[in-house]
Structures are given as C-alpha cells and as structure tokens.
Amino acid sequence: MVNPQLATYVFAPANQDEWARLPAIRQLLLGELAGQWVDYHPAPVSRLAEQVIWGLTHFLRDRRQTPLTRFAGMLYDCLDSKRIEAKDFVSAERIFRKLGKDYRDTSSGILGDYGLGKALLIQNKTEEALETLTDIPKRYPKHPFLHTVYLGLGDFYSAQQQWDNAIAAFNQVTKDSTFDGNYRLAIRSLLDVYDRMGLKDRALALARHYVARFPEDARALDLRIKVGLLLIDLLQFDDAIAHLKRLKPFVDATIEPEVQYYIGKSHMNAGRFELAIAELLRVKFFSKPSKLPWDVIALYDAATCYTRINNCSMAKKLFLQIVREQGAASDFGRFANTKVSELGACTVAN
C-alpha cells in the first residue's frame, strides 16, 4: 500500500469511500473471503510490512464479516463454475434466499430476492417464484433495480402468453424517461408482445419510435427491417416497398438479399406477379450468397408467381432448378418436387 495504516487492514471495506483507499479491490476482496493473504505489493519490504500487519489483525477480520464481503461471498458461491455446469440451482436458491433474508430492505436484499425468484422459475416453482418477484416492488419501491425485476417478470409472462401482465410489466420500465439499456430492452420486448398478439399497428409504432430515438443503436437496423415486415403484415405494400428500397443502400452484402427478397414478396402479396418475379430473381442472380437461403426461397416464390400467371413451363423450370441445386432429399427439394408433380406434364421452358 502507498500509505499503509492499521485501520486500512482491520476490516474489509464496507463502502465506496473505503474501497477508494484500496489499490486492488478484486484481489483484496478475494483474500478476505478466503481468509488468506493476497500477495499484491511488488516491493519486498512493503510486502513484508503488509504481511505483518495482516497477521496482527487477522483475528479481528475473522470475527467480523462486513455486508460487502458476505454478499460477495454468496455471489462467488452461487457463480461457482462447477455448480453452474451441474445446474445446481438448488444451491443457488439457498444462497439467494439467505441473501434476501440477511439483507432485507437493503440494496443487497433486492438482489437476493430477485436471484431467488429467477432460481425458483428455473426449477419450475412458478407459484413461489411469482410471489417472490411480485413482492419486490412493494418491499423496495422506487429502487433503481426494479427495472430489471420488471423485465424479468415481463419475460416470464410473455413465455406464458399472459400478454396483459407482460405489457403491464414492460410498461413499468418504459414509463421512465432515462432511455437507458433497460428502457430499450423493454421497448423491444413490448414490440415483440404486440407482434405476437397480432397488434401490428402498435408494434409498428414502437419500431418507428425506437429507430427514431436510437438511430445508432446496434438493433436499429433489425428494427428498420422489422418496420418493412410490419407494413407488409398491415397490407401496406407500397409503403413497405418504398421503405425497403430506401433501406437497401445502407445495408451490407449479408443483409441485402433479405431486404431484396421482401421487396419481391411485397409485390407478390399485392398480386403484382410479373414485378414480383423480376424482384425475386434479383436475389438469385444479383445478390451475394448469404448464410440464410434467401436465394432459394426467392426462386421458390418466383416459381409460385409463374403458376399464378399460368406460365406452367417457367414455373416447372424453376422448381426443377431447386431440386437440381438443393438435392431431391433436401426440404426445398422435396417441396419443389411436389410442385413439379402438381404441375403435371407441361413442357419445361428452355
């Protein structure tokens, strides 16, 4: 230590000011938890002096654990890699239950209650988990960690398709105007809920709000594409096409095939099959290969468009191309072969 004093070593630090006097928080904390010396100082003389003081005050430290060291000890215990690999959530439940009880009505206590609720959910102890989680806002009103609690509740309700409860939980986060990471996650979660409920107009409004409010966000591009898909769902095909075409210059080669496909799909859903064929075939012949098989999907839809305009020979040609390129045993190959059989004996176009 730069200026070692006996008081520095008597007890493990319990607040931010005491931590500020220590040069190696993680090392000293681990040493306190293990009851062992942490060899930190590089100078032999200083290190020896520290060891002497540490030894003289050892009996005091062992007889008094601060809330910080006890809390950290529980977390290290809970996060032990062997227990996680073994999915030992029973131990996690025990640790968090003790944490919530020992530090009731403190900032550490809310973490214990939340951890307990999550551990109970993982073990399918749903009734006790919900009782624990829903009781947290009553016990810790206006606590900054409540946003995380509401997000966890919203995720659970969404998984159970309890849409009204999910919306209420996520809205507890979005009503705060801090616009932090929790706010963004809550907006995305609400958007997903509205989408799954079929409330496409509400989902569209949230997607537009998100990209306008957070244009540089890592998820903004995904949500810009989502705007196009929601416009398609709302049968606003011309708006969808215009939106996606404006988006194309700003996406890279890995995303461009998807955007181009949805342009063609919009024309297809609008019943403009000739335009749809032209746009869909651009994915196959002009877009670069991507991880997802947008080119195959586009080729299949283009063939389907040919059937809608009674061009049997071109439809059969494209379906057979899929079988040839993907293999008759593949999913795409089987579907395409079925279509070929349905088309019958029409001549394949050259």
C-alpha positions in Angstrom: 0.0 0.0 0.0 1.2 3.5 -0.6 0.4 4.8 2.9 -0.4 1.7 5.0 -2.3 2.3 8.2 -3.6 -0.2 10.7 -7.2 0.9 10.2 -7.0 0.0 6.5 -6.4 -3.6 7.3 -8.5 -4.2 10.4 -11.7 -4.9 8.4 -12.6 -5.5 4.8 -14.0 -2.2 3.2 -17.8 -1.8 3.6 -18.5 1.3 1.5 -17.3 3.1 -1.6 -15.1 5.6 0.2 -13.2 2.7 1.9 -12.8 0.9 -1.4 -11.3 4.1 -2.9 -8.4 3.7 -0.4 -7.5 0.3 -1.8 -5.4 -0.3 -5.0 -6.6 -3.9 -5.7 -10.3 -4.3 -5.0 -10.7 -7.7 -6.6 -7.5 -9.2 -5.1 -8.1 -7.9 -1.6 -11.8 -9.0 -1.6 -10.9 -12.5 -2.7 -8.3 -12.6 0.0 -10.7 -11.6 2.7 -13.3 -14.1 1.5 -10.8 -16.9 1.6 -9.1 -15.8 4.8 -5.8 -15.9 3.1 -3.0 -13.5 2.3 -3.1 -11.8 -1.1 0.5 -11.0 -2.4 -0.2 -7.7 -4.1 2.7 -5.2 -3.4 5.8 -5.6 -5.7 8.3 -4.2 -3.2 9.6 -7.0 -0.8 9.9 -4.6 2.2 6.5 -3.2 1.8 5.1 -6.7 1.2 6.7 -7.9 4.4 5.2 -4.9 6.3 1.8 -5.7 4.9 2.1 -9.3 5.9 3.0 -8.4 9.5 0.0 -6.0 9.8 -2.3 -8.6 8.1 -1.2 -11.2 10.6 -1.6 -9.0 13.6 -5.2 -8.0 12.6 -6.2 -11.5 11.3 -8.2 -12.3 14.4 -10.2 -9.2 14.1 -11.1 -9.7 10.4 -12.1 -13.3 11.0 -14.5 -12.3 13.7 -16.3 -9.6 11.7 -17.5 -10.0 8.2 -18.9 -6.9 6.5 -22.1 -6.9 4.4 -19.9 -6.4 1.4 -17.7 -9.5 1.9 -20.6 -11.7 2.9 -22.6 -10.6 -0.1 -19.6 -11.1 -2.4 -19.0 -14.5 -0.8 -22.6 -15.6 -1.6 -22.2 -14.4 -5.2 -18.9 -16.2 -5.7 -20.5 -19.3 -4.2 -23.5 -19.0 -6.4 -21.4 -18.4 -9.6 -19.1 -21.3 -9.0 -18.5 -22.8 -12.4 -18.9 -26.4 -11.3 -22.3 -25.7 -9.9 -23.4 -23.9 -13.0 -22.2 -26.7 -15.2 -24.1 -29.1 -12.9 -27.1 -26.9 -13.0 -27.2 -26.8 -9.2 -30.0 -24.3 -8.9 -30.9 -25.8 -5.5 -27.7 -24.3 -4.1 -28.4 -21.0 -5.9 -31.9 -21.0 -4.3 -30.4 -21.5 -0.9 -27.8 -18.8 -1.3 -30.2 -16.2 -2.7 -32.8 -17.0 -0.1 -30.2 -16.3 2.7 -29.0 -13.1 1.0 -32.6 -11.8 0.7 -33.3 -12.6 4.3 -30.0 -11.4 5.8 -30.1 -8.1 4.0 -33.8 -7.4 3.9 -34.7 -3.8 3.0 -31.2 -3.1 1.7 -29.8 -2.7 -1.8 -28.2 -6.2 -1.4 -31.5 -7.7 -0.3 -33.3 -6.9 -3.5 -30.6 -8.7 -5.5 -31.2 -11.7 -3.2 -34.9 -11.7 -3.7 -34.6 -11.3 -7.5 -32.0 -14.1 -7.7 -34.3 -16.3 -5.6 -37.2 -15.6 -7.9 -35.1 -16.5 -11.0 -33.8 -19.7 -9.4 -37.3 -20.8 -8.5 -38.5 -20.1 -12.0 -35.7 -22.2 -13.5 -36.8 -25.0 -11.2 -40.5 -24.6 -12.3 -41.5 -23.5 -8.8 -43.7 -21.0 -10.5 -46.1 -20.0 -7.8 -43.4 -19.2 -5.2 -41.3 -17.5 -7.9 -44.1 -15.1 -8.9 -44.9 -14.5 -5.2 -41.3 -13.6 -4.6 -40.9 -11.4 -7.7 -44.2 -9.5 -7.5 -43.5 -8.8 -3.8 -40.2 -7.0 -4.6 -41.8 -3.7 -5.9 -43.8 -3.5 -2.6 -40.7 -4.0 -0.5 -38.4 -1.9 -2.5 -40.4 0.9 -4.0 -38.6 3.3 -6.4 -35.4 1.1 -6.2 -33.3 1.5 -9.4 -33.0 -2.3 -9.7 -36.8 -2.6 -10.1 -36.5 -2.1 -13.8 -34.5 -5.4 -14.0 -37.2 -7.1 -11.9 -40.0 -5.9 -14.2 -38.1 -7.0 -17.2 -37.7 -10.5 -15.7 -41.4 -10.6 -14.9 -42.3 -9.4 -18.4 -40.2 -12.2 -19.9 -41.9 -14.8 -17.8 -45.4 -13.5 -18.6 -44.5 -13.4 -22.3 -43.3 -17.0 -22.3 -46.7 -18.0 -20.7 -48.6 -15.8 -23.2 -50.0 -13.8 -20.4 -50.0 -10.8 -22.6 -51.7 -8.2 -20.4 -49.4 -8.9 -17.5 -46.4 -8.8 -19.8 -47.4 -5.4 -21.2 -48.0 -4.1 -17.7 -44.6 -5.2 -16.5 -42.7 -3.8 -19.5 -44.6 -0.5 -19.2 -43.3 -0.1 -15.7 -39.9 0.3 -17.4 -40.9 2.4 -20.4 -42.6 5.0 -18.3 -39.2 6.0 -17.1 -37.6 8.6 -19.4 -34.0 7.7 -18.7 -33.7 6.0 -22.1 -31.1 3.5 -20.8 -30.5 -0.1 -21.8 -33.4 -1.3 -19.7 -35.7 1.1 -21.5 -34.5 -0.1 -24.9 -34.9 -3.7 -23.9 -38.4 -3.0 -22.6 -39.4 -1.3 -25.9 -38.1 -4.2 -27.9 -39.9 -6.7 -25.6 -43.2 -4.7 -25.9 -42.8 -4.7 -29.7 -42.4 -8.5 -29.7 -45.5 -8.9 -27.5 -47.7 -6.7 -29.7 -46.4 -8.5 -32.8 -47.2 -11.9 -31.3 -50.7 -10.7 -30.3 -51.3 -9.5 -33.8 -51.4 -5.9 -32.9 -49.2 -4.9 -35.8 -50.1 -1.2 -35.7 -48.9 -0.9 -32.2 -45.7 -2.9 -33.0 -45.1 -0.6 -36.0 -45.4 2.5 -33.9 -42.9 1.2 -31.3 -40.4 0.1 -34.1 -40.6 3.6 -35.6 -40.2 5.2 -32.2 -37.1 3.1 -31.5 -35.2 3.8 -34.7 -36.1 7.5 -34.5 -35.0 7.7 -30.8 -31.9 5.5 -31.1 -30.7 5.7 -34.7 -27.2 4.5 -33.8 -28.3 1.6 -31.7 -27.0 -1.9 -32.6 -30.5 -3.1 -33.0 -31.7 -0.2 -35.1 -31.1 -1.9 -38.5 -33.0 -5.0 -37.4 -35.9 -2.8 -36.4 -35.8 -0.8 -39.6 -36.2 -4.1 -41.5 -39.0 -5.0 -39.0 -40.8 -1.8 -40.0 -40.9 -3.1 -43.6 -42.2 -6.5 -42.4 -44.9 -4.9 -40.3 -46.0 -2.8 -43.2 -46.4 -6.0 -45.3 -48.4 -7.5 -42.5 -50.6 -4.5 -42.5 -51.1 -4.9 -46.2 -49.4 -1.5 -46.8 -47.4 -3.0 -49.7 -46.4 0.2 -51.5 -45.2 1.8 -48.2 -43.3 -1.4 -47.5 -41.6 -1.4 -50.9 -40.7 2.3 -50.6 -39.3 1.8 -47.1 -37.2 -1.2 -48.1 -35.8 0.4 -51.2 -34.7 3.4 -49.1 -33.1 1.0 -46.7 -31.1 -1.0 -49.3 -28.2 1.4 -49.8 -27.4 1.3 -46.1 -27.2 -2.5 -45.6 -24.2 -4.7 -46.3 -24.0 -7.7 -48.6 -25.0 -10.1 -45.8 -28.3 -8.3 -45.3 -29.1 -7.1 -48.8 -30.6 -10.4 -50.0 -33.1 -10.4 -47.2 -34.2 -6.8 -48.0 -34.4 -7.5 -51.7 -36.5 -10.6 -51.0 -39.0 -8.7 -49.0 -39.3 -6.2 -51.8 -40.3 -9.0 -54.2 -42.5 -10.6 -51.6 -44.4 -7.3 -51.2 -45.2 -7.2 -54.9 -46.2 -10.9 -54.7 -48.6 -10.3 -51.8 -50.0 -7.3 -53.7 -50.8 -9.6 -56.7 -48.3 -7.9 -59.0 -46.7 -11.2 -60.0 -44.7 -10.0 -63.0 -43.0 -7.3 -60.9 -42.6 -9.9 -58.1 -40.8 -12.3 -60.4 -38.3 -9.7 -61.5 -37.5 -8.5 -58.0 -37.3 -12.1 -56.6 -34.9 -13.3 -59.3 -32.6 -10.4 -58.4 -31.9 -12.2 -55.2 -30.9 -15.3 -57.1 -28.8 -13.7 -59.8 -27.5 -10.4 -58.4 -27.3 -10.7 -54.6 -24.3 -12.2 -52.9 -24.6 -15.5 -51.2 -25.7 -15.3 -47.5 -25.9 -17.6 -44.6 -29.7 -17.9 -44.9 -31.0 -19.4 -48.1 -32.8 -16.2 -49.4 -31.9 -17.1 -53.0 -33.6 -20.5 -52.7 -36.7 -19.0 -51.1 -36.8 -16.3 -53.7 -36.5 -18.8 -56.5 -39.3 -20.9 -55.0 -41.6 -17.8 -54.7 -40.7 -16.7 -58.2 -41.8 -20.2 -59.5 -45.0 -19.8 -57.5 -45.6 -16.5 -59.1 -45.3 -18.1 -62.5 -48.1 -20.6 -61.6 -50.3 -17.6 -60.7 -50.0 -16.2 -64.2 -50.4 -19.7 -65.7 -46.9 -19.9 -67.0 -46.5 -23.6 -66.2 -43.3 -24.2 -68.2 -41.3 -21.4 -66.4 -42.7 -22.5 -63.0 -41.6 -26.1 -63.7 -38.2 -24.9 -64.8 -37.5 -23.0 -61.6 -38.9 -25.8 -59.4 -36.6 -28.3 -61.1 -33.7 -25.9 -60.7 -34.3 -26.0 -57.0 -34.3 -29.8 -57.0 -31.1 -30.0 -59.0 -29.2 -27.4 -56.9 -30.5 -28.4 -53.4 -30.9 -32.1 -53.9 -34.1 -34.1 -54.1 -33.8 -35.3 -50.5 -33.5 -31.8 -49.0 -36.5 -29.9 -47.6 -36.5 -27.5 -50.5 -36.0 -30.3 -53.0 -39.0 -32.3 -51.6 -41.3 -29.2 -51.7 -40.2 -28.3 -55.2 -40.7 -31.9 -56.4 -44.2 -31.9 -55.0 -44.9 -28.7 -57.0 -43.4 -30.3 -60.2 -45.8 -33.3 -59.7 -48.8 -30.9 -59.3 -47.9 -29.1 -62.5 -48.2 -32.3 -64.5 -46.9 -32.9 -67.9 -46.4 -29.3 -69.2 -43.3 -28.7 -71.2 -40.3 -27.1 -69.4 -39.3 -23.8 -70.9 -35.9 -23.5 -72.5 
